[in-house]
């Protein structure tokens, strides 16, 4: 479950991922250029742990087949829903149930981790220009 800090992004899991090592989440995020580009740092069963930097508005979308977990490491995330919004601050997490339309927003840069099944597309059911490559490891 470990990707070497010096590794460049790849579409394959690192060979030493099963070794007993820690993962520096903020260090991994520091290697990402740009916003809205989730990178996988670990897998557990069929779930991926992804780190990402976001800023600004995302797209309204939903994931019909899975819940999505947002864990904020730095900053403040607003999850918009059609009937309101939830603020998620550093050290907090929120779970969006499957099938619930939502839109992440960050007034200033937010560093966070996502937990979701392998293969989940970041833009869910809408696709478009904000769709990031999937299964990219860092």
Residue pairs with C-beta under 8 A, 6 or more apart in sequence:
1 17
1 18
1 19
1 21
1 23
1 42
1 43
1 44
2 14
2 16
2 17
2 19
2 21
2 22
2 23
2 42
3 13
3 14
3 17
3 23
3 28
3 41
3 42
3 137
3 138
4 14
4 16
5 24
5 27
5 28
5 31
7 14
7 137
7 138
8 138
9 31
9 39
9 136
9 137
9 138
10 136
10 137
10 138
11 133
11 135
11 136
11 137
12 137
13 40
13 43
13 137
14 137
17 42
17 43
23 41
23 42
25 41
25 51
25 73
25 113
26 73
26 74
26 111
28 39
28 41
28 51
28 138
29 51
29 52
29 53
29 73
29 111
31 39
31 138
32 39
32 51
32 52
32 53
32 138
34 53
35 52
35 53
35 54
35 55
35 56
35 109
36 52
36 54
36 58
36 122
36 130
36 132
37 52
37 53
37 132
37 133
37 136
38 50
38 51
38 52
38 114
38 122
38 132
38 136
39 50
39 51
39 52
39 136
39 137
39 138
40 48
40 49
40 50
40 135
40 136
40 137
40 138
41 49
41 50
41 51
41 113
41 137
41 138
42 48
42 49
43 49
43 118
46 117
46 118
47 115
47 116
47 117
47 118
48 115
48 116
48 117
48 118
48 120
48 135
49 113
49 114
49 115
50 113
50 114
50 115
50 116
51 73
51 111
51 112
51 113
51 114
51 138
52 111
52 112
52 113
52 114
53 109
53 110
53 111
54 77
54 104
54 106
54 109
54 110
54 112
55 106
55 108
55 109
55 110
56 105
56 106
57 103
57 105
58 103
58 104
58 105
58 130
59 103
59 123
59 126
59 128
59 130
60 80
60 101
60 102
60 103
60 126
61 101
61 102
61 103
61 123
61 124
61 125
61 126
62 98
62 99
62 100
62 101
62 102
62 124
62 125
63 96
63 98
63 99
63 116
63 120
63 124
63 125
64 98
64 99
64 124
64 125
65 98
66 98
66 116
66 117
66 120
67 95
67 96
67 97
67 98
67 116
68 95
68 96
68 114
68 115
68 116
68 120
69 93
69 94
69 95
69 96
69 114
69 115
69 116
70 77
70 79
70 88
70 93
70 94
70 95
70 96
70 104
70 112
70 113
70 114
71 92
71 93
71 112
71 113
71 114
71 115
72 88
72 89
72 90
72 91
72 92
72 93
72 110
72 111
72 112
73 90
73 111
73 112
73 113
74 90
74 109
74 110
74 111
74 112
75 90
75 106
75 108
75 109
75 110
75 111
75 112
76 87
76 88
76 89
76 90
76 106
76 107
76 108
76 110
77 87
77 88
77 89
77 94
77 104
77 105
77 106
77 110
77 112
78 85
78 86
78 87
78 88
78 104
78 105
78 106
78 107
79 85
79 86
79 88
79 94
79 96
79 102
79 103
79 104
79 105
80 102
80 103
80 104
80 105
81 100
81 101
81 102
82 101
86 94
88 94
96 102
118 135
119 134
119 135
120 134
121 127
121 131
121 134
122 130
122 131
122 132
122 134
123 130
123 131
123 132
